[in-house]
Every structure is written in structure tokens, then in C-alpha cells.
Amino acid sequence: MACATMWPRQRRSYVRLALWAWSLVIGASLCAGARANAYEMVSIKATRPAGAAHAAIQGELFKPKGDGPFPAVVLMHGCGGWQSAVLSGLHAHTQYFLDHGYAVLNLDSFGPRGTSGGTVCESTARLVRALDYRTYDAFDALRYMRSLPYVDRENIFLMGQSNGGSVAINAARNKRRGGYRAVAAYYPWCGSLGGAQVKLSAPLIVFSGGHDDWVPAWQCRHKRAVGASLKVVEYASAAHSFDLPIQSQRYLGKLIGFNQPATADSRARMLAFFDSNLSKSPAAAKAFAAEPAPVTVSLSPLEGADASWFE
């Protein structure tokens, strides 16, 4: 989640408590699958410590069954950090990638820096600062994944949510050679793309919500890329954080909430986008790049809270 508006402290505490309680009730089934897989907590040296204990960040490392080498995905949370609902959503993405043969690193930028719990969301200055040091985190994670013997070093991808999505855009725009193979950004601030014409070093797909009043979808439209492909997919009925197990509500004055159709569709499109950009699939990548952009998807919003959302 991202934020610029501030509410009174008591209101913010109440909303955090409500989100935590809600995610405990309905989020357990999302993370159950990923938690059932063996994972390892890893520590990664941070190029920009920014207060990180021992100049390190951490992550959950998941490996598919087998010897590999496997393609891999690095996941980057939003400004809320590893809150329960955020972890549940990230674990659902993790399970999906594991089921399709990808290794996964779920990266925690805020825990080691003592900035979890949504504190970054409450200040534009903190958001901007996080965007800087977390872009370094993304490439620190890339170097770490390339050091693993069971990871295909030529096929490592990045996915980020909200502030992490803006980091993903930065990674796709980075001029250095040998970066991420392709990048997915969920409801990012598309100001990170710059002007109408964007120079990319890695293919990028952006997922945004038509009801997002935090980082409006219109900021992502009418962008054209050079250097690599850019796809923009907008879900007309979705709000911010549409892939997290959060009941539709206002958080820090902005609309957030889970949208199952948008989550399922975006996850399938993300996997297809990554698969099409695997280094051994140039023909598929060319065919995918030929798809017209942007794409607007009209999906029916869900009404009320129901555990079947997460099955």
C-alpha cells in the first residue's frame, strides 16, 4: 500500500487493528499452501543500509521440488511491509509460482530497518526514501539469487506491489546490463515511468485498478516504451491492494480491498508474461510483445466478504 494522506493517530491504529484481525480470519488459507513448502530465512547484504541492522535485509526463500536450475522471482511488498494481510497475498503468489516451477524470494525491506507496520505509508518523504534504497535492495536480491546453484541466473524476474511496484518500474528502467529478465508492477505509482515515452531495459507489465484513488490508473495509460516492451493492464472494478485479503474499506483515506477476478487474471497474465520472456523462448516473447497495449479488463466486483475468495 502507498500513502500521502495522514489521519489522526487513533484512527490509524484502529484501521491497522481491523486489517490485522480481518487478515487473521480470512487470510490463513492464502498462505497455508506456501507455508506448507519448505523455505529458508536468508540474510542479504544491503548496498544502502538505511538503518538496516548489520547492513542486511532478509527474505523467505522457496525452492520447487527437484534440482533445477529453476527460473526465479523476487517479490517486493508495499509500504505496509510484512503485515499479516500482505504476507498472505505474497504467499499466495509464491505458491502459484512454485506450482509452475519457479523459485521465489519474498524480500523484506522494512523488518530489518524497523519500519514495518505501515509507518512508511504515513509520510511522502518516507515513501520517496524507501523508493531509493529499495531499488538497491532489488538488485542486491538479484545478485543473491544468481549465487544460488539451483537458480537459472539468466531467468530471474521481479514483482512488486505498490511502493514495491514503483521499485519494480525503477528496476525495469535501470540502465545497467544484466538486470532482471522481466518485471511486473502491481498498482505502482506510474510517475516512476516518467514521460509519455519510457526507456526500458527490461520488459515491464503494469497492473492497476480503475477504482484506485491512491495511485490512479490514468497515470499508467498512454505510455509507450523503447528498448523493451511495456504492457499496461487496468481492472475497471479493482481498487488499490486488490490482490491482498483485505475487506473493501478506507485506509488512510484511500480505497483498498481484495478483488478475486482481478487477482486471478493478473496472476495468470504475470506468469504468461514471465514465461514468454524466458531466455529460451524468443518466439513467444515476440508474440507477446505484439499484443496491443494498454488493455482494460472489466471484471465484476465481489460483494461482501467470503472465504471462497481465497480457495
PyMOL commands that set and color helices and strands:
alter all, ss='L'
color gray80, all
select helices_A, chain A and resi 9-26+28-36+53-55+84-99+111-113+120-122+124-146+163-173+190-193+217-220+260-276+282-289+307-310
alter helices_A, ss='H'
color red, helices_A
select strands_A, chain A and resi 39-45+56-62+70-76+103-108+151-161+183-186+197-199+204-209+224-226+230-235+249-251+254-256+295-297
alter strands_A, ss='S'
color yellow, strands_A
deselect
rebuild
show_as cartoon
